[in-house]
Amino acid sequence: MHNPLDETTRAWGMACHLSALGGFIIPFGSVLIPLIIWLTQKEKHPFIDEQGKESVNFQI
């Protein structure tokens, strides 16, 4: 059975998607910032891994 998502896990998943707006401030930030978040947080929960992959692939 799947563990319910806690607030921290959902926040990291959301951060992966919202960080794509960093492209308005930093050149290539729309790809680099979600990539950095995904690479540093993907081991903590499968949900963060999934959302990070989706965000980076969408931005590419």
C-alpha positions in Angstrom: 0.0 0.0 0.0 1.1 3.5 -0.8 2.1 5.8 2.0 0.1 9.0 2.0 1.9 12.1 0.9 2.9 14.4 3.6 3.1 18.2 3.2 6.9 18.3 2.6 6.7 15.7 -0.2 3.9 17.5 -1.9 5.7 20.8 -1.5 8.8 19.5 -3.2 6.7 18.1 -6.0 5.1 21.5 -6.5 8.4 23.2 -6.3 9.7 21.2 -9.2 6.9 22.6 -11.4 6.8 26.2 -10.0 10.6 26.5 -10.2 10.2 26.5 -14.0 9.2 30.1 -13.7 12.8 30.8 -12.8 13.5 31.1 -16.5 12.1 34.6 -16.3 14.9 35.6 -13.9 17.8 33.3 -14.8 18.7 32.3 -18.3 17.9 28.6 -18.8 16.5 28.6 -15.3 13.3 27.0 -16.5 15.3 23.8 -17.0 18.2 24.2 -14.6 16.2 24.9 -11.4 13.8 22.0 -11.7 16.7 19.8 -12.7 18.6 20.8 -9.6 15.6 20.2 -7.3 14.9 16.9 -8.9 18.5 15.6 -8.7 18.8 16.6 -5.0 15.4 15.4 -3.8 14.6 12.4 -6.0 15.9 9.8 -3.4 13.6 11.0 -0.7 10.3 9.8 -2.2 9.0 8.3 -5.4 6.5 11.1 -5.8 9.2 13.7 -5.9 11.1 11.6 -8.5 8.1 11.3 -10.7 7.1 15.0 -10.5 10.7 16.1 -11.1 11.0 14.0 -14.2 7.7 15.3 -15.5 8.7 18.9 -14.9 12.2 18.6 -16.5 10.8 16.7 -19.5 8.1 19.3 -20.0 10.6 22.2 -20.0 12.9 20.5 -22.4 
